[in-house]
């Protein structure tokens, strides 16, 4: 029993599961029927399928999943939700292919799932629609076939080769953007995606395909636009019998059989076609209205790319569009014009509008005040002025729109009295016995001739004596005349005359010739500058004048010069004078006058250019002064007459060495068009006629040119003047002193070497090397002592006799013998007794003389004992003489003193230290008679040659 219950417990859940599964299986409705076809014109797959009948009877809501496959690749997957009905009709679905369906096979399969079920049915079998890639074609073919393509759309073209053939080339002309993301599926089929088609390069494109055997296929595709909704669509009538509808179309770029078709029909019955439209400048379509007054019409525009419509509902009585008036004529006075016209009478009241065009282009509109009126009067016109008028009309009660304008009528009003005054001016030329006055006149903007000017009336009279005025009549073809008047003041007036009357007189006062306090020549001419708009002129205003006048000649180099003038108000002090006759490089003269009570006085004179040009000629250099480092240029004064194309502002001097670039101090660099470099000097004074260029190099060739410049610059540099700087003579003189003179001196010295050596470097004897010092008894310590008997002094120097007077005298005679040793010792000093020869040289007479001897401490010095390299060996030999022997103590001065001098032994000793030693090199040469040196203080004797 227990086992039975256990088996039931297991079987009951299994049964429940089975029941539930069976129920779900019963909710699955597989696709029982599937069919696929294609629409090649639209490149669209058409799919048809169905499920079992019970699903229709249950009116189930079912979801279908659809897959589209191309060459074993799924290219699209989507879902279609459908609620079935009991009619049991098959289901349909369409899919637009992005590639031509002819190019390859496409397959479709479907599965379903009821909304009440969670289980999808099995997929249906693939339903395949074969492409032409599997066919046995002989040559290549392009798909899709020729068709109309919409501008801005994308299309993928394909070319299928013949069986077993490879596509070699697939291209499009004209060249358009090609998307290279899609290439070819195999060698037999190639794709060519073209994006964003445009008509800019033509209304059609051509596609070419070639296979490996050069067999080809060509296709053409037209690119256009679908029609747009008709613009400005409306309908109206002109005669209440026939209605015409008009509209404006947009360009579709499709022509011929592909151009848009226009059909106008009643909206309530589209099948009732009222008319076929045509377009020429404007699209229109007309039909008879019969007895119908209310209309509801529709216009349809259609081309291969689409269709658009527009509608209009109207009452014919409210759409009156009258015809244009005709037979327009006029009747004029000097200030009024009356226009009249006709129009077709259609039983509709009209009112009209007149348009009057004035000479300046201004348009005035005048409406008729009465319905059905066929005339209008226009007032306030100018006399003898040409006007153009035309008329149009519209319905007076239900106005719809104006008719077309009538043909324009051009007419002229009649003449009237001239209004305003002429603008007059004069030019005065002094002549013998008076003045010639040339009068000029012109019409001002405020002057109105109001007719054809026949003549000008000129009247003049003296102001002082009130004499009768004189007058002449000048033909209208002239605008100037000349009068002769004396030196009195005159009043001149000019009037314009037409067929109706004279204008108001324009008056000019000519002052007495002697009234001018200063002549024209006394006024200096100021310079003025040109601008982009003309020549700018300013003047100093004066409060006494009520106006200013500036006159000038348009052609100053011609006669007559075409005198022009312009007036300015009292608060004006500057102006820009412009004229079409002004040209660059021509000097214009301007005279500024102040006017009060019609009497003008010259205030200022100006000259200027519209634009200055470079001078015509270069200054003529008349003189060139050269030095080794400068050049001075002198040139003639530059002509500054009226023929010059500008004001000469100064001069430029250009200098450069012929070889190399210029780099002179104080100059600026100037680069020519050929990249050569010059030094530039600027002279800003146009009166300067001389300039010196400094810092040149000697013995160098330079090129130089002088150029005048104006506000317009200077002419290009073409011709140079060449100069050669001379050698520097100072440098030659310096070189001569530095080289030649020392060379000559050295040569002379070399030639007289011995004499020069004796002159400049005399030999100094060395006592230690003398043979006279070879005796042992004549040595003091280790020093040798020179014997006086072999020493002959050859020079004496006497500086002062006063020193000699203080010394102890020793008298000797040239005939006496040598003094004894005792006498010498008693004086405690050394005495010198010269030989007869020496005595004769020193003393002119044999008068007894007194001598004093001093120690020469320099000979005791070891330095003085050294050998002299220039000493002559012969001078060292001990000389033998038969002359008197003089006792000489070592290193003594020899002083020659006056015979009256006396000195004690003590005084002599004191003088030893006060006397100076003068070396042989400092000794002065003495001539005959013992010349005295004024600057010395002692008498010194030097023994220079020992024999």
C-alpha positions, 0 to 999 in steps of 0.5 A: 500500500505504501509503495502504491502511494509512493508511485503516485507521488512520483507520477503526478508531478511528471504528468503535470510537466507533460501536460504543461509541455503539451500545452506549450507545444500546441501554442507553436505555429510554424510557417506553413507557406513561404514565397519570395518574388522581386520588383526590379524597378524598385529593387525590392523583395516581396515576401509572402507567407502563412501559418496554419488555419487554427491560428487565424481562427484563434485571431492570435497575435504572432511575432515573426522573425525574418532573415535575409541572406546573401551569399551565405551571409545574413544581411538583414534581420527584423521582426514583424508583429501581426494580429491574424484574422479569420479571413485567413489571408496570407501575410506580406512583407517587402524589403528594399535591397541596397544592391541590385537584386540581379547581381546575386541570389537572395534567400529568406526564411521566417519563424514565428512565436505567439504572444502567449508562448515563449517558444519560437517555432522552427525556422522555415526552409530558405526560400532563394531568389536566384540572381543573374550571377548564376546565369550563362550570360555571354558578356558583362551587364550593368545593374540596375538598368537605366533609371532616374535617380534623385539628387542627393541619393546613394546607389550601388551599381554592379556589373556581372561578367559572362560565365567564367569571365572576370571584370577588368574595369568598372568606372563612372563618368563624370567622376563622382564620390565612390565609396570604396567600402564595398568592393567585389564579391568575386571576380565575376561580380563587381560593385560600385557604390556612388554616394550623394548624387548631384547634377552639378557635373551634368544631368546624367552619369555614364557607367562603363564595365569591361571584362578581361576580353574587353567586352563592354557594357554602358549604362546612363542614369539621369539625376534630377529632383522630385517636383516641389509644391507649386509656388504663388498658385492663384487664379483670376479673370480679365474678362469675366469669361475665362479663368487663368491660373498661374504658378511658379515652378522650381527646377527639377533638372529633368527634361524631355519625357522626364520633365514635370507634367502639369494637370489642373482639375476640380478638387471635388472630382480629380478625374475632371481635368480642366486643362493641361498646364505649360510653362514659359517664364511662368506656368499657366492654365486657362479654361472657360468658366461658363455660368459657374462663379465659385471654383475649387481647383487643384494643380498637380505636378508630377515627374518620375521622382514624385508628385506634388499638388496645390489648391485654390478656392475663389469667387470669380467676381473677386478675382478681377485682373483688368487689362492694361490701359491704352491710348494714353496722352497728355496736356502740359503747362510749365508746372502741370500735366494732365493724362488721359487714357482708355481701357476695356469696359467689362461692366466692372468699376475701375479706379486707376493710378498714375506713375510719374518719373522725374529726371532724377529718377524719383517716382511719384504715384497719383491715384484717381479720386473718382471711379471709372475716371479716365484722366488725372492731373499732376501738379508741382512739376518743374518748367521745361523738364522731361517726365515719364508717365504710365497708368494702371487700373484695378477693380474698385469694389473687390480689388484683387490686383493691379493691371499691367502698366500701360506703355510709358509716355514721355513728355516735357513741360513748357518753359518758365522764367529762369530761377536763381542766379548765375555764378560769375567770376573775373580775371583782371589783366592790367594794360596801358590806360586801364584793365582787361577784365575777362568775365566767366559764368556758370550755372549753380546747383540752385539755378534753374534755366526753366527753358532753353537759354538763348543768350546772356546779358552783360551790363557794366557801369562806373560807380563813381560818376553814375554814367549810363551803363553799357550792355552787350548780349552774348550767345548761349554757346559762350560762358565768358567774355572780355571787357576793357575798363579804365582804372575806376571802380565798376559794377558788372552784372550778368543775366541769363535769358530764355524765351520767357524772361531774364534771370535775376542779375549776378553782380560783381564789383571791380575796385579802382586800380589804385585801391590795391594797397599791395600788389599781387607780386608782394604775396609769397606763394605758399606750398600745398600738398596733394591728397587722394581726393585732390589738393588740400588748401587752407588759409587764414580766415578774416572776419570782415569777409562774407565769402571766400573764392579760390580760382585755378587753371585746369590746364596751366600750361595751355592758353586759355587755361580753363579758369575754374573757381569755387566759393566757400562760406565765411566760416570755412578756412580749408578745402580740398580742390578736386578736378578730373583734369588734375594730373600728377607732376603738374604744378597748379596755382591757386589764388584765394580771395575774400569777398564782401559786398560782391567786392573781392580782394586777393588774400593768399597765393598757393602752389602745389601738385596733385602728386609730385614726381621725381625731377626730370634732370640731375644737377650738373656738377661743374667742379670736383676738388680732390684730396687724398681723403675727400672730394668736394662737389660743386653744382649749378643751381637747380631750376625750380620753374613751373615745368618741374614735376615737383618741389626740389626738397634737397639733394642726395649724393651717392658714393661707392668705391668701384671695387667693393662696398661703401662704408663711409663714416656719416653716411647711410647705406643705399641698396640698388636694384642689382643688390650693389651697395652705395653710401648715401648723403642727404642735403635737405637744403635745396639752395645748397650747391656744394658738398664735401665727402670725407673719409675716402681712401687714398689712391682709390677709384670711386663712382659718385653721382648727385641726385635732386629729390622732390616729394615724389622721390628721385629718378633711378641712378643710371650714370655715375661720375668716376674719380681717383683719389691721389696718394697721401703726400703726408704719408710719403713724407713720414715714410721718407723720414722713417726709412730713407733718413735713417738709411742714409745716416747708417750708410754715412756712419758705416763709411766713417766708422772710425771717425764716428767712433772717435767722435762719439766714443773717445777712448778712456785710458786705463792707468793700470795698463800703462807702462809708465806705472810699471815701476815699483816705487810708483805704487800706492798699496796695490794701485799703479801710479801714473807718471806725469812726465808721460801724460800730456793734457790735451784739453783745458776747461776754464769755468771761473777765475775766482776759484783759481785766485784762491789756490796757491800759485806756482809760477813757471816759465816755459824756459825754466826747468822743473821745480825742485821737490822741496819747493813742491813739498812746501806747498803740500800740493801737486803742481803741473809744469807743462811742456813747451808745446803745451804751454804754447797751446794754452798761453798766448804769451810767455807771461809766467803762470800759476798752476794748482793741482788736485787729486783725481779720486776717480782714478783711484776707483777700481771701476775706472781701472778697467780696460776700455774696449775701444782703447787703441793699443798704441796709446798705451805705450810709454811715450818718451819726451825731451820736454820738461818733466812735471811731477804728477801725483796720482789722480789729480786735476790740473787747474789753470789759475790766474797769476794774481791768485794766492792761497794758503795750504789750508785753503787749498785743502779746503778747495779739494772737496768743493771742486767738481769732477767732469768726466771726459765724455762731458767735457766741452771742446775748447778752441784757440784762446781758451773759450770760457764756459759761463755755467761752470764754477771751476777750472778743470784739466783732463788728461785724455791721452797718455803716451 
